[in-house]
Amino acid sequence: MGFVLFWREWTHAFLYMSPFVFSAIGIALSVGVSVLGAAWGIYITGSTLIGAAIRAPRITSKNLISVIFCEAVAIYGVIVAIILQTKLENTTQPFHPESMRAGYSLFSSGIIVGFANLVCGLCVGIIGSSCALSDAQNSTLFVKILVIEIFGSALGLFGVIVGIIMSSQATWPSSPI
């Protein structure tokens, strides 16, 4: 019985919440979760880089590229949030099916981009950490691992592409004259 009441409350929230609120939550998740992924990746890479630089100080400057790749993840979220923000339009029909579809489209775009960039930030952070450690041991491995890190960073771009495609479905109904 408790689950049924819980489910009913959530369905009411999804059915009776303004699509503009969903859009705003999606935009916030796009930026917030992307920045969380970037920060987590920078934390992983940076702490390992500092530790490995004690043994081999030569690795510090060239391994900062890993931190830059992590920071790019946050930039992906900001770019998509700007794109999603431009999709918002004022309408006098907030609960029109087209408005609901647009709101859910922007909401899901923000979630997809945010969580894709969260995972991308972790991926790039872990690979950057491995890159710093292996470069401290053998400098010939740097370029090889950097290529893998570039592929890891591409995961965030895939999330951005999916988010842009999903947000292209957001069309708000025209206001009646």
C-alpha positions as CSV (number, residue, x, y, z in Angstrom):
1,M,0.0,0.0,0.0
2,G,2.8,2.4,0.8
3,F,4.4,1.9,-2.6
4,V,1.1,2.7,-4.4
5,L,0.9,6.0,-2.5
6,F,4.5,6.7,-3.2
7,W,4.0,6.0,-6.9
8,R,0.8,8.1,-7.0
9,E,2.6,11.1,-5.4
10,W,5.4,10.9,-8.0
11,T,3.0,10.6,-10.9
12,H,1.2,13.7,-9.6
13,A,4.4,15.5,-9.4
14,F,5.3,14.7,-13.0
15,L,1.8,15.4,-14.4
16,Y,1.1,18.7,-12.6
17,M,4.5,20.3,-12.4
18,S,5.0,23.1,-14.9
19,P,7.1,22.1,-17.9
20,F,9.2,25.2,-17.3
21,V,10.2,23.8,-14.0
22,F,11.3,20.6,-15.6
23,S,13.2,22.5,-18.2
24,A,15.0,24.6,-15.5
25,I,15.8,21.4,-13.5
26,G,17.2,19.8,-16.7
27,I,19.4,22.9,-17.4
28,A,20.6,22.9,-13.8
29,L,21.5,19.2,-13.9
30,S,23.3,19.7,-17.2
31,V,25.7,22.2,-15.6
32,G,25.8,20.9,-12.0
33,V,26.4,17.3,-12.7
34,S,28.9,18.1,-15.5
35,V,30.9,20.3,-13.1
36,L,30.7,17.5,-10.4
37,G,32.2,15.1,-13.0
38,A,34.9,17.6,-13.9
39,A,35.8,18.3,-10.3
40,W,35.9,14.6,-9.4
41,G,38.2,13.9,-12.4
42,I,40.5,16.8,-11.6
43,Y,40.7,15.5,-8.0
44,I,41.7,12.0,-9.1
45,T,44.2,13.2,-11.7
46,G,45.6,16.1,-9.7
47,S,46.3,14.2,-6.6
48,T,48.0,11.4,-8.5
49,L,49.9,13.9,-10.6
50,I,51.2,15.7,-7.5
51,G,52.2,12.4,-5.9
52,A,54.0,11.1,-9.0
53,A,55.7,14.4,-9.6
54,I,57.6,13.9,-6.3
55,R,59.4,11.0,-7.9
56,A,59.7,12.5,-11.4
57,P,59.3,16.3,-11.5
58,R,59.6,16.4,-15.3
59,I,56.0,15.0,-15.7
60,T,54.2,17.9,-14.1
61,S,53.8,20.3,-17.0
62,K,53.0,17.8,-19.7
63,N,50.5,15.9,-17.6
64,L,48.5,19.0,-17.0
65,I,46.7,18.1,-20.2
66,S,44.8,15.5,-18.2
67,V,43.4,18.3,-16.0
68,I,42.5,20.3,-19.1
69,F,40.6,17.3,-20.4
70,C,38.7,17.1,-17.1
71,E,37.9,20.8,-17.3
72,A,36.5,20.4,-20.8
73,V,33.8,18.2,-19.3
74,A,32.5,21.1,-17.3
75,I,32.6,23.3,-20.4
76,Y,30.4,20.7,-22.3
77,G,27.8,21.1,-19.6
78,V,27.8,24.8,-19.8
79,I,27.5,24.8,-23.6
80,V,24.5,22.5,-23.5
81,A,22.9,24.6,-20.7
82,I,23.2,27.6,-23.0
83,I,21.6,25.7,-25.9
84,L,18.8,24.5,-23.6
85,Q,18.2,27.9,-22.3
86,T,17.7,29.3,-25.8
87,K,15.0,26.6,-26.3
88,L,12.8,28.0,-23.5
89,E,9.9,30.1,-24.7
90,N,7.1,31.8,-22.9
91,T,3.7,30.3,-23.6
92,T,0.2,30.9,-22.2
93,Q,-0.5,27.2,-22.4
94,P,1.8,25.6,-19.9
95,F,-0.1,22.2,-19.7
96,H,-0.6,21.9,-23.5
97,P,0.7,18.5,-24.6
98,E,3.3,20.2,-26.8
99,S,4.5,22.2,-23.8
100,M,4.8,19.1,-21.7
101,R,6.7,17.3,-24.5
102,A,9.1,20.3,-24.8
103,G,9.6,20.4,-21.0
104,Y,10.3,16.7,-20.7
105,S,12.6,16.9,-23.7
106,L,14.7,19.7,-22.2
107,F,14.7,17.9,-18.8
108,S,15.9,14.6,-20.3
109,S,18.5,16.4,-22.3
110,G,19.9,17.9,-19.2
111,I,20.0,14.6,-17.4
112,I,21.6,12.8,-20.3
113,V,24.3,15.5,-20.7
114,G,24.9,15.8,-16.9
115,F,25.4,12.1,-16.2
116,A,27.3,11.4,-19.4
117,N,29.7,14.1,-18.4
118,L,29.9,12.8,-14.8
119,V,31.0,9.4,-16.1
120,C,33.3,11.1,-18.6
121,G,35.0,13.1,-15.9
122,L,35.6,10.0,-13.8
123,C,36.9,8.2,-16.9
124,V,39.3,11.0,-17.9
125,G,40.4,11.4,-14.2
126,I,41.2,7.7,-13.8
127,I,43.0,7.5,-17.1
128,G,44.9,10.8,-16.4
129,S,45.9,9.3,-13.1
130,S,47.3,6.2,-14.8
131,C,49.0,8.4,-17.4
132,A,50.8,10.4,-14.7
133,L,51.9,7.2,-12.9
134,S,53.1,5.5,-16.1
135,D,54.8,8.6,-17.4
136,A,56.7,8.8,-14.1
137,Q,58.0,5.2,-14.7
138,N,58.5,5.3,-18.5
139,S,58.2,8.5,-20.5
140,T,57.6,6.7,-23.8
141,L,54.2,5.7,-22.6
142,F,52.8,9.2,-22.3
143,V,51.5,9.6,-25.9
144,K,50.0,6.1,-25.9
145,I,48.0,6.7,-22.8
146,L,47.1,10.2,-23.9
147,V,45.4,8.7,-27.0
148,I,43.3,6.5,-24.6
149,E,42.5,9.6,-22.6
150,I,41.3,11.4,-25.7
151,F,38.9,8.5,-26.4
152,G,37.6,8.7,-22.9
153,S,37.0,12.5,-23.3
154,A,35.0,11.7,-26.5
155,L,32.3,10.1,-24.2
156,G,31.4,13.5,-23.0
157,L,31.0,14.7,-26.5
158,F,28.7,11.8,-27.3
159,G,26.5,12.9,-24.4
160,V,26.5,16.5,-25.7
161,I,25.4,15.2,-29.2
162,V,22.6,13.1,-27.7
163,G,21.5,16.0,-25.6
164,I,21.4,18.4,-28.5
165,I,19.4,15.9,-30.6
166,M,16.9,15.3,-27.8
167,S,16.5,19.0,-27.2
168,S,15.7,19.6,-30.9
169,Q,12.4,18.0,-30.2
170,A,11.4,20.9,-27.9
171,T,8.8,23.1,-29.6
172,W,6.5,25.2,-27.5
173,P,2.9,25.9,-28.8
174,S,2.3,29.3,-30.2
175,S,0.2,31.6,-28.1
176,P,-3.3,32.1,-29.3
177,I,-4.0,35.6,-30.8
